[in-house]
């Protein structure tokens, strides 16, 4: 089974800062689980 999940975050940053992001995929019995995280800023990945 392949399942793609996505989310969109819209933030406004008005001063220098550090952003931290984390993802976690719940384990599924009998399945190999992979996860990835990518960012797009102004249309560029």
N, C-alpha and C positions, 0 to 999 in steps of 0.2 A: 504494500500500500504506500502510495506517495501522497503526501499532503503538504501543500505550500500555504504558508500563513504570512500575512503582511500587516503592517501598521504604518500609519503616517502621523508624525509629530510635527507640529508647527510651533516654533518657539521664537521669541524675540530676545536677543541678548544685547544688553546696552552697555556692558562693561566687560573687560577681559575676565574670563572665567574658565573653569575646567568642567567639562561635561563627562559624566560616567554613565555607560549603558551596559546592561547585562541581559542575557537571554538564557533560558533554561528549558529544555524539553523534558517532559515527564517520561520516564522509562515505560516501555510497553513490552509486555511478555512476548517473547518470540520474534521481536522486531529489532533490526539494527537501526539505531536512531542517529542521525547526523543533524547538526545545527550550524547555521552560519548567520553572520550579521554584516550588512553592508549599509553604507551611507551615501546619499545623493545630496549634493549642495548645488543649487542653481543648475540643475540638469546634469551635473557631472558626478560620476561615482567615484 
